[in-house]
Amino acid sequence: MIIRVNDAAPAEFDLRKTRRKRLMLILFSVLGFLILLPLVWFGYLTVGYYLRLKSGAIVDPNARRMQASLSSYVANAKVTPADIERLTPAGLAPELGNRSARVTVIEFADYQCPFCKEQAPIVRRVIAAMGNQVHFLIRDFPVSEIHPDARNAALAANCILAQGQDPYWRFHDLVYMDQEHMSPDDLRKLATFVNVDMAQYDACMEARTYDRKIDKDVDDGRRAGVQGTPTFFVNGVRFQGLMDEKTFTLVLNQFLEAQPK
């Protein structure tokens, strides 16, 4: 049998082409594996670190630095008995927790302040989680220059508080839900929702019974260095501005650890 060169060339060319494809496939597979392997390993380390961080097996370096700074701040804070006396409400005040707790938190708040709105549910969750270890109180600090309805909201809050802590806290949660509607009529509607004696509420609002009490809160706050809301005093030490849940918890735990049991 005679094989012609022209007949063999296409078969040989196809064979070389097939081998080249296989070689390229192997090469790209190896290259892909080499690229993918470090990514998978990095993902494994990242997820593992996150899970250990979340479980508390390791401590976030940023949290460690924050805790060290907080410890230094608390240790160097100068708080006198007069400071504590001035910060403590003289009469009725909204409160949560245990009055005999080792840590007392006083918040100066404005019901129309957007940061106070954001802070409010955080405070509720953290104080509830702390159980009887913390005593939390609110004092009024309406910034009327930028929040024109805050004063009336504070008056309404105090008139409701006069009828009990439970209706006050229901009002507290509702009023922060809709800061755009705080007219006298809006506030009165909220008062009806929390089931207070409306004749008593109306008389209290008309007489502006708690104007002087609010003025005293503002004056005491200013003397203590309050410049805006929310501002917290934890055992007399000032913390100004919004705190996320993690930071607020860290602050309270720091004070709990520092107090004798």
Order of alpha helices (4+ residues) and beta strands (2+ residues): alpha-alpha-alpha-beta-beta-alpha-beta-alpha-alpha-alpha-alpha-alpha-beta-beta-alpha
